[in-house]
Amino acid sequence: MVKKQTAGRKQLGDFAPKFAELNDDVLFGQVWAREDKLSAHERSVITITALIAGGNFEQLSYHLQTGKDNGISKEEISEIITHLSFYVGWPKAWSAFNLAKEIWA
């Protein structure tokens, strides 16, 4: 069961209320809640992969922790990042590993 997301409203509610609503209610409230289609574990793997590929490291720590909470093991994340390194670049892998080491310490 996906927990209720409120980060959008807390961080951007006054500045960008529609974006906050879409983040909290649609992305996390509807898309992530479709666990009958993809498990939370699978969604985390996909999200982490997309963030690393795009070099979006500001959001990566949150999603690495969410992935760990959704059952991604230290061995899995290590293998995921290693595999990605050949497709998205060595520097992105190094950056992702540094964040992952903190989460799976």
HELIX and SHEET records of a PDB file:
HELIX    1   1 ALA A    7  LEU A   12  1                                   6    
HELIX    2   2 PRO A   17  GLU A   21  1                                   5    
HELIX    3   3 LEU A   22  VAL A   31  3                                  10    
HELIX    4   4 ALA A   40  GLY A   54  1                                  15    
HELIX    5   5 PHE A   57  ASP A   69  1                                  13    
HELIX    6   6 LYS A   74  VAL A   88  1                                  15    
HELIX    7   7 TRP A   90  ILE A  103  1                                  14    
END                                                                             
